[in-house]
Amino acid sequence: MKRIVVIAAAIAAVTIATSGWAQVGPPATLAKVTVSNDVAKRTLNKMAINADTARAIVDACVEWQKQQPGNVSIAIFVLDPMGNIVDGHQMDGVFPIGNETALLKAKTALYARTSSAAVAQRFNSVEGRVIRLDLGKEQGLAYYFVSGGLPIVVEDQLIGAVGVGGGNADEECAYRAMQKVLGPQPPLATAPAGGGGAGARGGRGGAQRQ
């Protein structure tokens, strides 16, 4: 009887965890997720993600990643529209390249105003990528052709970008976090082979991607 109770409790815990991620948060408003009016007066920029929202996205992505099989660690960065880091986190065990690619993915989404996966799909030839490798660098931005970077858009306004690196489902991690914090999100572009995004969920148990 005791064993049955323990098993039932374990199943309930898994069900609760799963159902928590099945739910999408309510639609966010600009007033809630951007900097205050006082801050905007000082910085002359209202359309920037605030620190609380950036931290909530980081926490949600890390929480989701910890629930995935394989014990894969990730790094995550949230940028404002100017490319400044608002928040970030490195899980234990992330290789240095995971940090670098997470930041590059966020910069790509910020620069291209679309996901880094969509950028990889659009420029899918060696020639098309080579001529764009240096674009944006003078502005501190980048083109990086791997999924895991998403623009943060609320009420049709860009307020920042998020990039996740080091894992094998980086785009999905960012997407799930944004759904939880910001509400419904547009469908993802299908991740290219080896990109490790929501369009490649079958690869979650495979090799770690950057």
C-alpha positions as CSV (number, residue, x, y, z in Angstrom):
1,M,0.0,0.0,0.0
2,K,2.8,2.3,0.9
3,R,4.5,1.6,-2.5
4,I,1.3,2.5,-4.3
5,V,1.0,5.8,-2.4
6,V,4.6,6.7,-3.3
7,I,4.1,5.8,-7.0
8,A,0.9,7.8,-7.1
9,A,2.6,10.8,-5.6
10,A,5.4,10.5,-8.1
11,I,2.9,10.4,-11.0
12,A,1.1,13.4,-9.6
13,A,4.3,15.4,-9.4
14,V,5.2,14.6,-13.0
15,T,1.7,15.5,-14.1
16,I,1.8,18.8,-12.2
17,A,5.1,19.7,-13.8
18,T,3.9,18.8,-17.2
19,S,0.6,20.6,-16.9
20,G,2.4,23.7,-15.7
21,W,4.3,23.9,-19.0
22,A,1.2,23.0,-21.0
23,Q,-0.3,26.3,-19.9
24,V,0.5,29.5,-21.6
25,G,0.4,32.7,-19.6
26,P,-1.9,35.6,-20.3
27,P,-0.9,38.1,-23.0
28,A,1.6,40.6,-21.6
29,T,1.1,44.4,-22.0
30,L,3.8,46.9,-22.8
31,A,3.0,48.8,-19.6
32,K,3.9,45.6,-17.6
33,V,7.0,44.4,-19.4
34,T,8.8,47.7,-20.3
35,V,10.7,50.1,-18.2
36,S,8.8,52.6,-16.1
37,N,7.9,56.1,-17.3
38,D,10.5,57.6,-14.9
39,V,13.2,55.4,-16.3
40,A,12.1,56.2,-19.8
41,K,12.4,59.9,-19.1
42,R,16.0,59.4,-18.0
43,T,17.0,57.1,-20.9
44,L,14.7,58.6,-23.5
45,N,13.6,55.1,-24.4
46,K,10.4,53.5,-23.3
47,M,10.4,50.3,-25.5
48,A,12.9,48.4,-23.5
49,I,12.2,45.2,-21.6
50,N,12.4,45.7,-17.8
51,A,14.6,43.8,-15.5
52,D,11.8,41.9,-13.8
53,T,10.5,40.5,-17.1
54,A,14.0,39.6,-18.3
55,R,14.6,37.7,-15.1
56,A,11.3,35.9,-15.3
57,I,12.2,34.7,-18.9
58,V,15.6,33.5,-17.7
59,D,14.1,31.7,-14.7
60,A,11.4,30.1,-16.8
61,C,13.9,28.8,-19.4
62,V,16.2,27.4,-16.8
63,E,13.2,25.8,-15.0
64,W,12.1,24.2,-18.3
65,Q,15.6,23.0,-19.1
66,K,16.0,21.3,-15.7
67,Q,12.9,19.2,-16.5
68,Q,14.3,17.8,-19.7
69,P,16.2,14.5,-19.9
70,G,19.9,14.3,-20.4
71,N,21.1,16.8,-17.7
72,V,22.0,19.3,-20.4
73,S,23.0,22.8,-19.2
74,I,22.3,26.0,-21.0
75,A,23.4,29.7,-21.0
76,I,20.8,32.4,-21.6
77,F,20.9,36.1,-22.3
78,V,18.1,38.7,-22.5
79,L,19.0,41.9,-24.4
80,D,17.3,45.2,-24.7
81,P,16.7,46.7,-28.2
82,M,20.1,48.5,-28.0
83,G,21.9,45.2,-27.5
84,N,22.7,45.7,-23.8
85,I,22.5,42.6,-21.5
86,V,19.5,43.0,-19.2
87,D,19.8,39.6,-17.6
88,G,21.6,36.3,-18.1
89,H,22.4,33.0,-16.5
90,Q,24.8,30.2,-16.9
91,M,23.8,26.8,-15.6
92,D,26.5,24.6,-14.0
93,G,28.5,22.7,-16.7
94,V,28.0,25.0,-19.6
95,F,31.1,25.2,-21.9
96,P,32.4,28.6,-22.7
97,I,31.2,28.3,-26.3
98,G,27.6,28.0,-24.9
99,N,27.8,31.5,-23.4
100,E,29.2,32.9,-26.6
101,T,26.7,31.3,-28.9
102,A,23.8,32.3,-26.6
103,L,24.8,35.9,-26.9
104,L,25.3,35.7,-30.6
105,K,21.9,34.1,-31.1
106,A,20.2,37.0,-29.1
107,K,22.1,39.5,-31.2
108,T,21.1,37.8,-34.4
109,A,17.4,37.9,-33.4
110,L,17.8,41.6,-32.5
111,Y,19.5,42.5,-35.7
112,A,17.3,40.5,-38.1
113,R,14.0,41.1,-36.2
114,T,13.3,37.4,-36.5
115,S,14.5,34.1,-35.0
116,S,18.0,32.9,-35.6
117,A,16.5,29.7,-37.0
118,A,14.7,31.7,-39.6
119,V,17.9,33.5,-40.5
120,A,19.6,30.1,-40.9
121,Q,16.8,29.0,-43.2
122,R,16.9,32.1,-45.3
123,F,20.6,32.1,-45.8
124,N,21.2,28.4,-46.1
125,S,24.1,28.3,-48.5
126,V,27.8,28.8,-47.8
127,E,28.0,31.8,-50.1
128,G,24.9,33.4,-48.6
129,R,26.3,33.1,-45.1
130,V,29.9,34.0,-45.8
131,I,29.0,37.4,-47.2
132,R,27.0,38.2,-44.1
133,L,29.3,37.0,-41.3
134,D,30.7,40.5,-40.7
135,L,27.3,42.3,-40.9
136,G,26.3,44.2,-37.8
137,K,29.6,43.8,-36.0
138,E,30.3,47.5,-35.9
139,Q,27.0,47.9,-34.0
140,G,27.8,45.1,-31.7
141,L,25.2,42.8,-33.4
142,A,25.7,39.7,-35.4
143,Y,24.5,37.0,-37.8
144,Y,24.8,33.6,-36.3
145,F,23.1,30.8,-38.2
146,V,21.9,28.5,-35.5
147,S,18.5,28.3,-33.8
148,G,18.1,29.5,-30.2
149,G,17.6,33.3,-30.6
150,L,14.2,34.9,-30.6
151,P,13.0,38.6,-30.7
152,I,10.9,39.7,-27.8
153,V,7.8,41.4,-29.3
154,V,4.8,42.7,-27.3
155,E,1.9,44.6,-28.8
156,D,3.8,44.7,-32.1
157,Q,6.8,46.4,-30.5
158,L,10.3,45.0,-30.2
159,I,11.4,45.3,-26.6
160,G,14.4,43.0,-26.7
161,A,15.7,39.6,-27.7
162,V,16.6,36.3,-26.0
163,G,19.3,33.8,-26.9
164,V,20.0,30.3,-25.5
165,G,23.1,28.3,-26.1
166,G,24.8,25.1,-25.0
167,G,21.8,22.8,-25.1
168,N,20.1,20.6,-27.6
169,A,16.6,22.3,-27.6
170,D,17.7,26.0,-27.2
171,E,15.0,27.5,-29.3
172,E,12.3,25.5,-27.6
173,C,13.6,26.6,-24.2
174,A,13.4,30.2,-25.1
175,Y,10.0,29.8,-26.7
176,R,8.5,28.0,-23.7
177,A,9.8,30.6,-21.4
178,M,8.4,33.5,-23.4
179,Q,5.0,31.7,-23.6
180,K,5.0,31.3,-19.9
181,V,6.0,34.9,-19.1
182,L,4.5,36.9,-22.1
183,G,1.6,34.7,-23.2
184,P,0.9,33.3,-26.7
185,Q,3.7,33.6,-29.2
186,P,3.8,33.3,-33.0
187,P,4.6,29.8,-34.3
188,L,8.3,29.0,-34.6
189,A,10.1,28.5,-37.8
190,T,11.1,24.9,-38.4
191,A,14.6,24.5,-37.0
192,P,17.2,23.5,-39.6
193,A,18.9,20.1,-39.2
194,G,21.2,20.2,-36.2
195,G,19.7,23.5,-35.0
196,G,18.2,21.9,-31.9
197,G,15.0,24.0,-31.8
198,A,11.3,23.3,-31.3
199,G,11.2,22.1,-34.8
200,A,13.7,19.4,-34.0
201,R,12.3,18.0,-30.7
202,G,13.3,14.5,-31.6
203,G,16.9,15.5,-31.1
204,R,16.5,16.4,-27.5
205,G,18.2,13.3,-26.3
206,G,21.1,13.6,-28.8
207,A,24.4,15.3,-28.7
208,Q,24.7,18.7,-27.1
209,R,24.5,21.5,-29.6
210,Q,25.8,25.1,-29.3
